[in-house]
Amino acid sequence: MNDNLKNQVSSLNDYQSATATTANEALSTPHNKDGLINCALGLTGEAGEFADAIKKHIFHGHPLDTDHLNKELGDILFYLARAAALLNLDLDRVANTNLKKLRNRYPKGFSQSDSINRTDSN
């Protein structure tokens, strides 16, 4: 089996590398405009599918299908990984940057008051 198609990954960067094996050329060429558009539309489309499943559970009485939601989250993660790759960012960096931002925003942990009274725009 190709090492890039391992059944398990040990880091976000491993996952990101593995996604390159199933991505088309547009999703593999840095700064490719069509690839970035594909990722942006893929992210919103898959997020919409995730949201629709939650809506159907809450408002239509459908059972909460965590296996289906797991697959939708995986599709979101794929497009996130490819978008980051197109921007020459690795997923570990994206994740750590986000954690740093959140820790700066909520140094004592999330609070509704801190959220309402935020002064940063990011």
NUSE-396237 format. One record per atom (N, C-alpha, C, O, CB): x negated, y negated, z; residue in one letter; residue number from 1; atom name. Coordinates in steps of 0.02 Angstrom, whole numbers, plus 50000, padded with zeros to 5 digits. Glycine has a CB too. Example, Ala and Ser with C-alpha at 12.3 -4.5 7.8 and 13.67 -1.06 7.14 Angstrom:
BEGIN
   east  north     up  res    n  atom
  49340  50284  50390    A    1     N
  49385  50225  50390    A    1    CA
  49340  50165  50390    A    1     C
  49288  50166  50423    A    1     O
  49435  50224  50452    A    1    CB
  49358  50112  50354    S    2     N
  49316  50053  50357    S    2    CA
  49355  49998  50394    S    2     C
  49330  49943  50402    S    2     O
  49296  50030  50286    S    2    CB
//
This chain:
BEGIN
   east  north     up  res    n  atom
  49958  50059  50000    M    1     N
  50000  50000  50000    M    1    CA
  49956  49938  50000    M    1     C
  49904  49936  50034    M    1     O
  50048  50000  50061    M    1    CB
  49976  49887  49963    N    2     N
  49941  49824  49960    N    2    CA
  49939  49794  50030    N    2     C
  49990  49790  50064    N    2     O
  49975  49775  49910    N    2    CB
  49879  49772  50052    D    3     N
  49872  49743  50119    D    3    CA
  49917  49682  50129    D    3     C
  49936  49667  50185    D    3     O
  49800  49724  50133    D    3    CB
  49933  49647  50075    N    4     N
  49976  49588  50080    N    4    CA
  50049  49606  50090    N    4     C
  50090  49562  50105    N    4     O
  49968  49545  50018    N    4    CB
  50066  49669  50081    L    5     N
  50135  49690  50090    L    5    CA
  50142  49734  50152    L    5     C
  50181  49782  50152    L    5     O
  50159  49727  50029    L    5    CB
  50105  49718  50204    K    6     N
  50110  49756  50267    K    6    CA
  50181  49754  50293    K    6     C
  50218  49706  50281    K    6     O
  50060  49728  50320    K    6    CB
  50200  49806  50329    N    7     N
  50267  49807  50359    N    7    CA
  50272  49761  50419    N    7     C
  50327  49738  50436    N    7     O
  50285  49878  50380    N    7    CB
  50217  49745  50450    Q    8     N
  50216  49703  50509    Q    8    CA
  50166  49647  50499    Q    8     C
  50115  49656  50467    Q    8     O
  50200  49743  50573    Q    8    CB
  50181  49589  50526    V    9     N
  50133  49533  50524    V    9    CA
  50118  49514  50596    V    9     C
  50160  49522  50640    V    9     O
  50161  49473  50484    V    9    CB
  50058  49488  50607    S   10     N
  50038  49471  50675    S   10    CA
  50038  49396  50686    S   10     C
  50029  49373  50743    S   10     O
  49970  49498  50690    S   10    CB
  50048  49357  50633    S   11     N
  50050  49284  50642    S   11    CA
  50093  49254  50586    S   11     C
  50108  49286  50536    S   11     O
  49979  49254  50641    S   11    CB
  50111  49192  50596    L   12     N
  50147  49156  50544    L   12    CA
  50105  49151  50481    L   12     C
  50131  49155  50425    L   12     O
  50168  49087  50569    L   12    CB
  50040  49141  50489    N   13     N
  49997  49135  50431    N   13    CA
  49994  49201  50393    N   13     C
  49992  49201  50331    N   13     O
  49926  49115  50452    N   13    CB
  49994  49258  50428    D   14     N
  49996  49323  50394    D   14    CA
  50060  49329  50353    D   14     C
  50059  49351  50295    D   14     O
  49991  49381  50445    D   14    CB
  50115  49309  50383    Y   15     N
  50179  49311  50347    Y   15    CA
  50176  49267  50285    Y   15     C
  50196  49287  50231    Y   15     O
  50237  49289  50393    Y   15    CB
  50151  49206  50294    Q   16     N
  50146  49159  50238    Q   16    CA
  50105  49189  50181    Q   16     C
  50124  49184  50123    Q   16     O
  50116  49092  50261    Q   16    CB
  50049  49219  50197    S   17     N
  50007  49251  50146    S   17    CA
  50045  49307  50111    S   17     C
  50041  49315  50050    S   17     O
  49942  49278  50177    S   17    CB
  50081  49346  50150    A   18     N
  50118  49403  50121    A   18    CA
  50173  49379  50074    A   18     C
  50188  49414  50025    A   18     O
  50148  49445  50177    A   18    CB
  50203  49321  50086    T   19     N
  50256  49297  50042    T   19    CA
  50231  49280  49973    T   19     C
  50269  49280  49925    T   19     O
  50290  49236  50073    T   19    CB
  50167  49267  49967    A   20     N
  50138  49251  49901    A   20    CA
  50146  49309  49853    A   20     C
  50148  49299  49792    A   20     O
  50065  49231  49908    A   20    CB
  50149  49370  49879    T   21     N
  50153  49428  49835    T   21    CA
  50221  49435  49801    T   21     C
  50226  49471  49751    T   21     O
  50138  49491  49874    T   21    CB
  50273  49402  49827    T   22     N
  50339  49407  49797    T   22    CA
  50363  49340  49769    T   22     C
  50420  49335  49747    T   22     O
  50389  49432  49849    T   22    CB
  50320  49290  49770    A   23     N
  50339  49224  49745    A   23    CA
  50321  49217  49671    A   23     C
  50271  49244  49648    A   23     O
  50303  49169  49786    A   23    CB
  50363  49181  49635    N   24     N
  50348  49168  49565    N   24    CA
  50292  49115  49560    N   24     C
  50271  49087  49610    N   24     O
  50411  49145  49527    N   24    CB
  50270  49101  49499    E   25     N
  50214  49055  49489    E   25    CA
  50228  48985  49517    E   25     C
  50185  48954  49547    E   25     O
  50197  49051  49415    E   25    CB
  50289  48961  49507    A   26     N
  50306  48894  49532    A   26    CA
  50301  48890  49608    A   26     C
  50284  48837  49635    A   26     O
  50377  48875  49510    A   26    CB
  50315  48945  49642    L   27     N
  50311  48946  49714    L   27    CA
  50241  48963  49740    L   27     C
  50230  48968  49800    L   27     O
  50361  48996  49742    L   27    CB
  50194  48970  49694    S   28     N
  50126  48988  49712    S   28    CA
  50074  48936  49690    S   28     C
  50015  48943  49707    S   28     O
  50109  49054  49682    S   28    CB
  50096  48886  49654    T   29     N
  50050  48835  49628    T   29    CA
  50055  48772  49670    T   29     C
  50107  48740  49670    T   29     O
  50064  48819  49553    T   29    CB
  50002  48754  49706    P   30     N
  50005  48695  49751    P   30    CA
  50032  48633  49716    P   30     C
  50013  48617  49659    P   30     O
  49936  48681  49779    P   30    CB
  50075  48598  49751    H   31     N
  50104  48535  49730    H   31    CA
  50147  48541  49667    H   31     C
  50160  48491  49633    H   31     O
  50050  48484  49719    H   31    CB
  50168  48601  49650    N   32     N
  50209  48612  49591    N   32    CA
  50279  48582  49604    N   32     C
  50314  48603  49650    N   32     O
  50214  48687  49573    N   32    CB
  50297  48534  49563    K   33     N
  50361  48498  49572    K   33    CA
  50420  48546  49570    K   33     C
  50465  48542  49613    K   33     O
  50370  48444  49519    K   33    CB
  50421  48591  49522    D   34     N
  50477  48639  49517    D   34    CA
  50478  48686  49578    D   34     C
  50531  48704  49602    D   34     O
  50472  48680  49453    D   34    CB
  50419  48705  49601    G   35     N
  50416  48747  49661    G   35    CA
  50442  48712  49722    G   35     C
  50478  48741  49763    G   35     O
  50344  48769  49673    G   35    CB
  50425  48648  49730    L   36     N
  50450  48610  49787    L   36    CA
  50526  48602  49784    L   36     C
  50560  48607  49835    L   36     O
  50417  48540  49790    L   36    CB
  50552  48589  49724    I   37     N
  50625  48584  49716    I   37    CA
  50657  48651  49732    I   37     C
  50707  48654  49767    I   37     O
  50643  48562  49645    I   37    CB
  50627  48706  49706    N   38     N
  50653  48773  49720    N   38    CA
  50655  48786  49795    N   38     C
  50705  48812  49821    N   38     O
  50610  48826  49685    N   38    CB
  50601  48768  49830    C   39     N
  50599  48778  49903    C   39    CA
  50651  48735  49939    C   39     C
  50685  48759  49985    C   39     O
  50529  48762  49930    C   39    CB
  50657  48672  49919    A   40     N
  50706  48628  49951    A   40    CA
  50777  48655  49942    A   40     C
  50816  48656  49990    A   40     O
  50701  48557  49924    A   40    CB
  50793  48676  49882    L   41     N
  50859  48704  49869    L   41    CA
  50868  48772  49903    L   41     C
  50922  48787  49928    L   41     O
  50872  48710  49794    L   41    CB
  50815  48812  49903    G   42     N
  50819  48876  49937    G   42    CA
  50830  48869  50011    G   42     C
  50871  48905  50040    G   42     O
  50755  48915  49925    G   42    CB
  50794  48822  50042    L   43     N
  50803  48810  50114    L   43    CA
  50875  48788  50130    L   43     C
  50906  48815  50176    L   43     O
  50754  48756  50139    L   43    CB
  50901  48741  50091    T   44     N
  50969  48717  50106    T   44    CA
  51021  48771  50090    T   44     C
  51070  48778  50126    T   44     O
  50984  48654  50066    T   44    CB
  51010  48808  50036    G   45     N
  51057  48861  50019    G   45    CA
  51059  48916  50072    G   45     C
  51113  48937  50093    G   45     O
  51039  48891  49952    G   45    CB
  51001  48938  50093    E   46     N
  50999  48991  50143    E   46    CA
  51023  48967  50211    E   46     C
  51056  49004  50248    E   46     O
  50927  49019  50150    E   46    CB
  51007  48903  50228    A   47     N
  51034  48875  50291    A   47    CA
  51110  48871  50287    A   47     C
  51144  48882  50338    A   47     O
  51003  48805  50304    A   47    CB
  51136  48856  50229    G   48     N
  51209  48856  50219    G   48    CA
  51239  48924  50229    G   48     C
  51293  48930  50258    G   48     O
  51226  48829  50151    G   48    CB
  51205  48977  50204    E   49     N
  51230  49045  50214    E   49    CA
  51230  49063  50288    E   49     C
  51276  49096  50313    E   49     O
  51188  49095  50174    E   49    CB
  51177  49043  50323    F   50     N
  51174  49055  50396    F   50    CA
  51231  49018  50431    F   50     C
  51267  49048  50472    F   50     O
  51105  49032  50424    F   50    CB
  51240  48954  50414    A   51     N
  51293  48915  50445    A   51    CA
  51362  48943  50429    A   51     C
  51406  48944  50472    A   51     O
  51290  48842  50421    A   51    CB
  51372  48968  50369    D   52     N
  51437  48996  50350    D   52    CA
  51453  49058  50391    D   52     C
  51510  49069  50411    D   52     O
  51438  49012  50275    D   52    CB
  51402  49099  50403    A   53     N
  51414  49159  50444    A   53    CA
  51433  49141  50515    A   53     C
  51476  49173  50546    A   53     O
  51351  49204  50444    A   53    CB
  51401  49089  50542    I   54     N
  51419  49065  50610    I   54    CA
  51489  49036  50610    I   54     C
  51528  49050  50656    I   54     O
  51368  49011  50634    I   54    CB
  51506  48996  50558    K   55     N
  51573  48968  50552    K   55    CA
  51626  49023  50551    K   55     C
  51676  49019  50585    K   55     O
  51579  48924  50489    K   55    CB
  51613  49075  50511    K   56     N
  51662  49129  50505    K   56    CA
  51670  49165  50572    K   56     C
  51724  49188  50589    K   56     O
  51641  49178  50451    K   56    CB
  51615  49171  50609    H   57     N
  51619  49203  50675    H   57    CA
  51661  49160  50723    H   57     C
  51705  49185  50757    H   57     O
  51549  49215  50704    H   57    CB
  51646  49096  50726    I   58     N
  51678  49053  50776    I   58    CA
  51749  49035  50757    I   58     C
  51794  49036  50800    I   58     O
  51637  48989  50784    I   58    CB
  51762  49019  50694    F   59     N
  51827  48992  50675    F   59    CA
  51872  49042  50639    F   59     C
  51933  49032  50635    F   59     O
  51817  48933  50631    F   59    CB
  51844  49096  50612    H   60     N
  51885  49144  50575    H   60    CA
  51890  49212  50609    H   60     C
  51924  49257  50584    H   60     O
  51857  49153  50506    H   60    CB
  51857  49219  50666    G   61     N
  51863  49280  50704    G   61    CA
  51821  49338  50678    G   61     C
  51831  49395  50700    G   61     O
  51932  49301  50705    G   61    CB
  51774  49325  50633    H   62     N
  51731  49379  50608    H   62    CA
  51683  49400  50664    H   62     C
  51665  49359  50706    H   62     O
  51691  49357  50545    H   62    CB
  51662  49463  50665    P   63     N
  51613  49484  50715    P   63    CA
  51546  49448  50701    P   63     C
  51530  49431  50644    P   63     O
  51603  49561  50714    P   63    CB
  51508  49438  50753    L   64     N
  51442  49407  50746    L   64    CA
  51395  49462  50721    L   64     C
  51378  49508  50758    L   64     O
  51416  49376  50814    L   64    CB
  51374  49456  50659    D   65     N
  51333  49507  50627    D   65    CA
  51260  49485  50631    D   65     C
  51234  49452  50587    D   65     O
  51354  49518  50553    D   65    CB
  51226  49505  50685    T   66     N
  51157  49483  50696    T   66    CA
  51110  49513  50644    T   66     C
  51058  49482  50629    T   66     O
  51134  49502  50766    T   66    CB
  51125  49571  50617    D   67     N
  51083  49599  50563    D   67    CA
  51085  49554  50502    D   67     C
  51033  49540  50471    D   67     O
  51105  49671  50545    D   67    CB
  51144  49531  50484    H   68     N
  51152  49485  50427    H   68    CA
  51117  49419  50442    H   68     C
  51081  49392  50399    H   68     O
  51227  49474  50411    H   68    CB
  51127  49393  50502    L   69     N
  51095  49329  50520    L   69    CA
  51019  49335  50521    L   69     C
  50984  49288  50502    L   69     O
  51119  49306  50589    L   69    CB
  50993  49392  50542    N   70     N
  50921  49405  50540    N   70    CA
  50895  49399  50469    N   70     C
  50842  49370  50457    N   70     O
  50905  49474  50570    N   70    CB
  50931  49428  50421    K   71     N
  50910  49424  50351    K   71    CA
  50913  49353  50325    K   71     C
  50869  49332  50288    K   71     O
  50955  49470  50308    K   71    CB
  50965  49316  50344    E   72     N
  50970  49246  50321    E   72    CA
  50914  49204  50351    E   72     C
  50884  49163  50316    E   72     O
  51039  49215  50341    E   72    CB
  50898  49215  50414    L   73     N
  50841  49179  50444    L   73    CA
  50776  49198  50410    L   73     C
  50732  49155  50401    L   73     O
  50836  49195  50519    L   73    CB
  50770  49260  50389    G   74     N
  50711  49281  50352    G   74    CA
  50706  49246  50285    G   74     C
  50651  49227  50264    G   74     O
  50712  49356  50341    G   74    CB
  50763  49237  50251    D   75     N
  50763  49200  50188    D   75    CA
  50743  49128  50198    D   75     C
  50706  49100  50158    D   75     O
  50832  49204  50155    D   75    CB
  50766  49098  50253    I   76     N
  50747  49029  50270    I   76    CA
  50671  49026  50282    I   76     C
  50637  48981  50258    I   76     O
  50785  49004  50332    I   76    CB
  50646  49075  50319    L   77     N
  50575  49078  50334    L   77    CA
  50533  49085  50270    L   77     C
  50480  49056  50265    L   77     O
  50560  49135  50382    L   77    CB
  50557  49125  50222    F   78     N
  50522  49133  50159    F   78    CA
  50514  49065  50124    F   78     C
  50459  49047  50104    F   78     O
  50560  49182  50112    F   78    CB
  50568  49029  50117    Y   79     N
  50564  48964  50082    Y   79    CA
  50522  48914  50122    Y   79     C
  50487  48873  50092    Y   79     O
  50634  48936  50071    Y   79    CB
  50526  48916  50188    L   80     N
  50484  48874  50229    L   80    CA
  50410  48890  50218    L   80     C
  50368  48845  50211    L   80     O
  50502  48881  50304    L   80    CB
  50394  48954  50217    A   81     N
  50325  48976  50207    A   81    CA
  50299  48954  50139    A   81     C
  50242  48930  50133    A   81     O
  50319  49052  50213    A   81    CB
  50340  48962  50087    R   82     N
  50317  48943  50021    R   82    CA
  50312  48867  50014    R   82     C
  50265  48842  49982    R   82     O
  50365  48970  49968    R   82    CB
  50359  48829  50044    A   83     N
  50354  48756  50041    A   83    CA
  50290  48733  50075    A   83     C
  50255  48690  50048    A   83     O
  50416  48723  50075    A   83    CB
  50275  48760  50132    A   84     N
  50214  48742  50167    A   84    CA
  50153  48759  50125    A   84     C
  50106  48719  50120    A   84     O
  50209  48778  50236    A   84    CB
  50153  48818  50094    A   85     N
  50096  48838  50051    A   85    CA
  50088  48789  49993    A   85     C
  50032  48771  49976    A   85     O
  50107  48910  50025    A   85    CB
  50143  48768  49963    L   86     N
  50139  48721  49907    L   86    CA
  50108  48654  49929    L   86     C
  50078  48619  49889    L   86     O
  50208  48709  49877    L   86    CB
  50116  48638  49993    L   87     N
  50088  48576  50020    L   87    CA
  50020  48587  50053    L   87     C
  49994  48543  50087    L   87     O
  50137  48546  50071    L   87    CB
  49992  48647  50043    N   88     N
  49928  48666  50072    N   88    CA
  49928  48661  50148    N   88     C
  49878  48642  50179    N   88     O
  49872  48621  50044    N   88    CB
  49984  48680  50178    L   89     N
  49991  48683  50251    L   89    CA
  50002  48756  50270    L   89     C
  50038  48792  50236    L   89     O
  50051  48639  50277    L   89    CB
  49970  48778  50324    D   90     N
  49985  48845  50347    D   90    CA
  50039  48842  50401    D   90     C
  50045  48792  50437    D   90     O
  49921  48881  50373    D   90    CB
  50077  48896  50406    L   91     N
  50134  48898  50453    L   91    CA
  50113  48890  50525    L   91     C
  50150  48860  50565    L   91     O
  50172  48962  50445    L   91    CB
  50055  48916  50544    D   92     N
  50032  48906  50613    D   92    CA
  50024  48831  50627    D   92     C
  50042  48808  50680    D   92     O
  49966  48944  50626    D   92    CB
  49997  48795  50579    R   93     N
  49989  48722  50587    R   93    CA
  50057  48688  50592    R   93     C
  50067  48645  50635    R   93     O
  49949  48692  50529    R   93    CB
  50103  48707  50549    V   94     N
  50171  48677  50551    V   94    CA
  50203  48689  50619    V   94     C
  50231  48644  50649    V   94     O
  50215  48707  50494    V   94    CB
  50198  48751  50644    A   95     N
  50228  48769  50708    A   95    CA
  50195  48731  50765    A   95     C
  50229  48705  50809    A   95     O
  50223  48845  50721    A   95    CB
  50129  48727  50765    N   96     N
  50094  48692  50819    N   96    CA
  50106  48617  50817    N   96     C
  50111  48585  50869    N   96     O
  50019  48706  50815    N   96    CB
  50111  48588  50758    T   97     N
  50127  48517  50752    T   97    CA
  50195  48503  50781    T   97     C
  50205  48453  50815    T   97     O
  50123  48495  50678    T   97    CB
  50243  48547  50766    N   98     N
  50311  48539  50792    N   98    CA
  50312  48545  50868    N   98     C
  50346  48505  50902    N   98     O
  50358  48590  50761    N   98    CB
  50277  48594  50896    L   99     N
  50275  48601  50969    L   99    CA
  50244  48540  51002    L   99     C
  50269  48517  51053    L   99     O
  50235  48664  50988    L   99    CB
  50191  48513  50973    K  100     N
  50159  48453  51000    K  100    CA
  50209  48394  50999    K  100     C
  50214  48358  51048    K  100     O
  50096  48434  50960    K  100    CB
  50245  48386  50944    K  101     N
  50295  48333  50939    K  101    CA
  50348  48341  50993    K  101     C
  50367  48292  51025    K  101     O
  50327  48333  50869    K  101    CB
  50373  48402  51001    L  102     N
  50425  48413  51051    L  102    CA
  50401  48403  51122    L  102     C
  50436  48377  51164    L  102     O
  50453  48484  51043    L  102    CB
  50339  48425  51135    R  103     N
  50311  48415  51203    R  103    CA
  50300  48341  51218    R  103     C
  50311  48319  51274    R  103     O
  50244  48452  51210    R  103    CB
  50281  48303  51167    N  104     N
  50274  48230  51177    N  104    CA
  50342  48198  51188    N  104     C
  50349  48152  51228    N  104     O
  50239  48198  51116    N  104    CB
  50391  48221  51152    R  105     N
  50459  48193  51157    R  105    CA
  50492  48211  51223    R  105     C
  50527  48170  51253    R  105     O
  50502  48217  51098    R  105    CB
  50481  48273  51246    Y  106     N
  50514  48298  51306    Y  106    CA
  50462  48328  51352    Y  106     C
  50460  48389  51361    Y  106     O
  50568  48351  51288    Y  106    CB
  50418  48288  51383    P  107     N
  50363  48314  51424    P  107    CA
  50387  48354  51484    P  107     C
  50350  48396  51509    P  107     O
  50320  48258  51447    P  107    CB
  50447  48341  51508    K  108     N
  50474  48379  51565    K  108    CA
  50525  48430  51543    K  108     C
  50561  48458  51584    K  108     O
  50505  48330  51616    K  108    CB
  50529  48443  51479    G  109     N
  50580  48486  51451    G  109    CA
  50638  48445  51425    G  109     C
  50644  48386  51442    G  109     O
  50603  48537  51503    G  109    CB
  50679  48476  51385    F  110     N
  50735  48440  51354    F  110    CA
  50782  48412  51407    F  110     C
  50798  48446  51456    F  110     O
  50772  48485  51306    F  110    CB
  50805  48352  51395    S  111     N
  50860  48324  51435    S  111    CA
  50904  48283  51387    S  111     C
  50879  48251  51341    S  111     O
  50834  48280  51495    S  111    CB
  50967  48283  51400    Q  112     N
  51014  48246  51359    Q  112    CA
  50998  48171  51362    Q  112     C
  51001  48137  51311    Q  112     O
  51086  48258  51382    Q  112    CB
  50980  48146  51421    S  113     N
  50963  48076  51429    S  113    CA
  50902  48057  51387    S  113     C
  50902  48005  51353    S  113     O
  50949  48061  51503    S  113    CB
  50850  48099  51389    D  114     N
  50791  48084  51349    D  114    CA
  50807  48086  51274    D  114     C
  50780  48046  51235    D  114     O
  50735  48135  51365    D  114    CB
  50851  48130  51255    S  115     N
  50870  48134  51185    S  115    CA
  50907  48070  51163    S  115     C
  50893  48042  51110    S  115     O
  50914  48195  51172    S  115    CB
  50953  48048  51204    I  116     N
  50992  47988  51188    I  116    CA
  50949  47926  51187    I  116     C
  50959  47882  51145    I  116     O
  51049  47979  51238    I  116    CB
  50900  47922  51232    N  117     N
  50859  47862  51240    N  117    CA
  50791  47867  51205    N  117     C
  50745  47831  51224    N  117     O
  50848  47849  51314    N  117    CB
  50785  47910  51156    R  118     N
  50722  47916  51119    R  118    CA
  50703  47851  51086    R  118     C
  50745  47813  51062    R  118     O
  50728  47971  51066    R  118    CB
  50638  47837  51086    T  119     N
  50613  47777  51052    T  119    CA
  50574  47795  50989    T  119     C
  50562  47751  50947    T  119     O
  50568  47737  51099    T  119    CB
  50555  47858  50981    D  120     N
  50518  47878  50920    D  120    CA
  50569  47893  50866    D  120     C
  50627  47908  50879    D  120     O
  50472  47940  50933    D  120    CB
  50546  47889  50803    S  121     N
  50591  47902  50747    S  121    CA
  50578  47970  50715    S  121     C
  50611  47987  50666    S  121     O
  50584  47847  50695    S  121    CB
  50531  48008  50742    N  122     N
  50516  48073  50712    N  122    CA
  50550  48129  50749    N  122     C
  50543  48187  50730    N  122     O
  50441  48086  50711    N  122    CB
//
